[in-house]
Amino acid sequence: MKGRVVILDEVSERSCAALVVDGKLEELSIDPNGDQVLPGAIFRAVADRPMKGQGGIFVKLPEGQSGFLRQINGIAPGQRLLVQVSGPAEPGKALPVTTRLLFKSRFAIVTPDAPGLNISRKIKDEDLRTELTELAEAGMAGADERLGLILRSACADAEADAVAEDIAAMRELAEAVLADVTGDPELLVDGPTAQDLALRDWLDPLPDEVVTEEGGFADLGVFELIDEMLSPRVALPAGGHMMIEPTRALVAVDVNTGPDTSPAAAMKANVAAARDLPRQLRLRGLGGQIVIDFAPVPKKDRAILEQVMRAAFKTEGESHLAGWTALGLFELTRRRDRLPLAEVAEGLFE
């Protein structure tokens, strides 16, 4: 499969989407089985009890659900709040929520309590930036003073009318939600499905093809690519491999060179593993503490390997690279932004 291809499909009555670039899986989104709340959903909630030791407060959501807000200051039990689900929840745990709402479309993001107009830094053309600024100012004229607007990089290839429509839709939705604070806990905005997410976030740059025919996952080999992600073993150049194995406490990564154990082969395997690790962790839905046992290299080469790691994780969400331990392992933490693939894929192939 050549080029950049977005595949949208329904599998086992679940919305699914995959982004494949030159035959390699770059993004994957699968709706969870059952009625789990999707990240991005917005609720009217009621503040419940604070958990000072954890630096947050539980909030009541509809149907007996609960959320956990990492914020206490200025919030009193019984207070009505607007919250947005910021990520997945482990079974039996409260949904992580935030009061920093985002109303996001393909071209525009409306930001309550963060006023101002901003245009993606990826758009360099000054004439286009001027046109988009005028479009943004017109679209937000007379809006609630609390609202800000960000125009996304996808605007660079968009028609002005399409951008204006997105601004108007997100502004209208934000103003309606912000005015709906009174009442019992209630779901106000659904989180995006897998296909909604793909059409919103994966079309920049524009793909070579968007496949919407039923059976696309099977016909285009996406199931096989998912199977590879479910295996702990990841092949590396020259016969090397790395093993990615989650435990209850951490994710362990072990890099091996294969038959060639020379320093050059070790460095080659380590660099390949470091460059691919962000994609592997993202697609597998793994986060928390991650410990990497790289193939042995001289201490003088560790700085080079650390540079590769930092470049690889630079755009990879909320990650913190702690560096080398006394035993020669490399440690980092990564915010878990989706459910583990092993959990989401359960029952998908039936």
N, C-alpha and C positions, 0 to 999 in steps of 0.2 A: 504494500500500500504506500504509494508515493505521495509526498506533499503533506499538507496540513488538513486533516479530515475530522469533522465533528459528526459523531454518530448518535442519533436520538432513537430510542427504542423503548418498548414496553415489554418487560420480562417478568413472568409470574405476577402479572397485574401490578407491577411496580414501575414507576418512571425511572429511566436509566439514561445516562449520557456518558460518552467517552470522547476524549480528544486524543487522536493518534497522529504523530508527526513522523513521517518516513518509516512507518511500521512500528514505532515505539510509543507505548502508552505514556502520555504526558499528564493527563487529567482524567479523573473518573468520579462520577457522582451517581449514587444509587439510593433511592428512597428507602428508608428502613422499613422492615416488615411490621405491620400493625399500625396503630394510630399514634405513633410517637410524634411529639412536637418537633417541627423542623427549625433549625437555626434561622434567625431573621424574623421569626414571628413576633408580633407586638401585642402585649396584653395590658389591660387595665388591671392593676394588682393592688393588694392591700398589705401594707407593712405589718409583719407579725412580730416575731421575737428576735432581738439582737443576739449575736454570738460574738461577744467581745474578744474571746480568745482566738477566733478565726478572722476577726476584722471585718465582719459583715453582718447581714440581717436576712432572715428568711422572709419571704413574701408569699401571700396566699394567691394562688391562681385558680381559675375555674375548675370544677369537677374534682375538687380535693387535691389538686396538684400543688406543688410548692416550688418556689424558685429561691436561689441564693444570690443575694446582691452584695458584692464586696464594697460596701459603703455603709457607714453608720451615721456620720455627722449630718445633722439637719433633718434626719428622718425619725419620726416617732411612730410607735405602734398604733395601728388603726389608720394611718395616713394613706390616702389614695395616690398611687404612682403609675406612671407609664413606663413599662420596661420592655426590653427587647432581648430575646434569647440569643446569647452570644456564642453558644457552642453546644455539643451533645452532652447528655448526662449518662453516667453509668447507671445500670439497673439499680433501682432502690434509692438513688440519690436525687437531690433537688436539681432543677434545671439552672444552669448558670445564666444570670440575666444582668443587664446593665441599663442604667437610665440614660445613657448616651445613644439616643435613637439615630438611625440612619435610614433614609428613604431612598433606595438605590434603584436606578434603571440602567439601561445600556449606556446612555449618554450623560446622565445627570445624577448627582447625589445631593439631596436636600438635607441639611444638617441643623436640626433644632439646637438652640443654645450655643451655636458656634457661628455667629453672623459673619458676613463677608462673602465676596465673590472670588473664586479661585479657578484657575484653568490648569490642567495637567501640565507638568513640566516637560512631558514628552512631546508636547506640541511646541515646536521651535519657531515656526513661521510667524513673524511679527504681524503681518497683515491678517492672517487667520486668527491670531490671538485677539486682535482688535475687533474683528467681526464677531467673534464668540463673546467678547466682553459686552458688546452692544446687545447681542442676543440675550445674554444673561440678565443684563440690567432691565431690558424690556420685559422679560419673563417674570422677574421678581418685583417689578414696580408695584408698590402698594401692599406688598406681602407683610405678614407678621414680622415685626422687628427682630424676633428671636431666630428667624430662619437664615441660614447661610446656604450657599450653593457651590458645588464643585462640578466643573465640566470635565468629563473623563477623556482619556486619550482617543477613545473611539470616535469622538467628535471630528477628528481630523479628516475622516473619510465619509462623513455623513452629510446629508442634505440639511439645509438650515431648518426646513419645516419639520423634519424628524426630530431634531434637537429641541426645537421650540415645543413640540408636542410632549416630549419627555419631561421638560422643565415644568410645563403646565400640569401634567398628570401627577408628578411627584409633589409639587407645591400644593395642589388641591388635596392630595391624600394626607400630607403632613398637617395642613391646617385643620382638616377634619378630625384627625386623631388627637391633636393637641387640645382640641375643644371638647373632647369626650372623656373627661377625667372623673365625672361623677357617676357613682353606681357601684354595683358589686363586681368582683373579678370577672373579666370577660376577654375572650380572644377578639382583638380588633383587626389584625392583619395577619394573614397566613404567611408562613415562611415559604420561600421559593422551592418548588419541586426540583428534582435533578435536571429535568429538561429546561425549566425556567432559568435555573442557575447557568446552564450552559449557554443559552441564548442571550443572557445578560452579560456574562463575564468572559466567554471564550471566543468571541467573534472579533477580537482585536489582538493581533492583526487578522484581517479577513481570511477565513479558511479557503482552501482550494475547492472544498466540497462540503456540503451539509447533507448527510444521509438521513432521511426520515422514514424510509420504507420499513415495514414490519420485518423483523428477523435480521436487522442490520448487525446486531452483536454476533449472531451465529455466522452469517454470511461473510463478514469481514474479519473474522478471527479474534474478536474482542474477548470472547470467553477464554481462548487460549492465553491471551495476554493477562487476563485476571488470574488464571491458574498459576502463571509464573509469579505473580505477586503474592499468591498464597503459599508459595514454597519458601522455606527459609534460605535456600541456596540461590545466590545470584552469581552468574558467570561473569568473570573478568577476563581481559585480554591475556594471551599467552598461557592459557590453562589455569589461571588463578581464579579464585572465587571468594566471596564473602558470605558469611552466615549471619542472618538477622533473626534474633530469637527473643521475643518479648517474654518477660517474667512478671510476677506480681510487683516486684520492686523497681525494675528497670528494664531497659532494652539493651541486650548484649549484642555487639557486632564484632565478628572475628574475621580478619582479612588474612587470606592465605595465598602464597605465590604459585602453588602447584609444583611441578617437577623441577623448575629452575629456582634455586634458592639464593641466587647471587644478589648482591645489594642493588644492582640495576633493576632486576626483575621485581624485587621487593618494592622499590620506589615506584615502579610503573604500576604495580597492582594497587598500591596505596593511593596513588593519585587518582586512578580510575575509580576506586571505591569512594574516595572523598567527593569526587565530582558527581557521582550518581546517588550518593546517600540521601540528599534532600528529597529527590524525587521518590526514592524508595520509601522513606518514612512517611511522606505526604500521602502517597497512594495506598499504603498499608494502614493509614490511620493511626500511626504510632507516635507517642510523645512522652512527656515526662523526662526522667533522667535517662540518658543514653551514654553507654560506655563502650568505647571502641578499642579493640586490641589490634592495632595495625601490625602488618608484617615487620619484622625487625629491621630497623635502619639505624645508621650512626646518629648519635645525638645532634651532630652538626646539621643533619638534613631535616630535623624536626621543624625548624623554622619555615622551610620551604613548604612542607606538608601542611603546617598550620595556616600559611597564606592561602593555599588551595582551599582548605576548609572554610576559611572566612569569606573567600570570594564565592564559594558554592552556596553558602547559607545567607549571603547578603540580602537577597530578596525573598527569603523563605520564612515569611511571617515572624512570629515572636519566638526567636531562638537566641540562646545565650551560650556562647562557647567559653567554657571555663578553662580549657587548656589541658596541659599534661599533668598527670599525677606523678607521685614519687616512684611508682612502679612502672612508669612508661606507658600508661593507658591515657586515652584522650577522652575527656568528659564534656558533655554539653547537655543543655535542657532545651526542650521544644514544647511549645504550647500545643496541646492536643486539640485540633480544630474539627475533627470528625470522628465518627465511630470507627473502631477497628474494622478493617476490611473483612477479616475472618468472621466477624459477627454480622456485618451487613450482607455478605454474600451467602450466608446460610439459607438454604432453601431456594436460592436463585436459579440453580440449574435443574430443578426438579421438573 
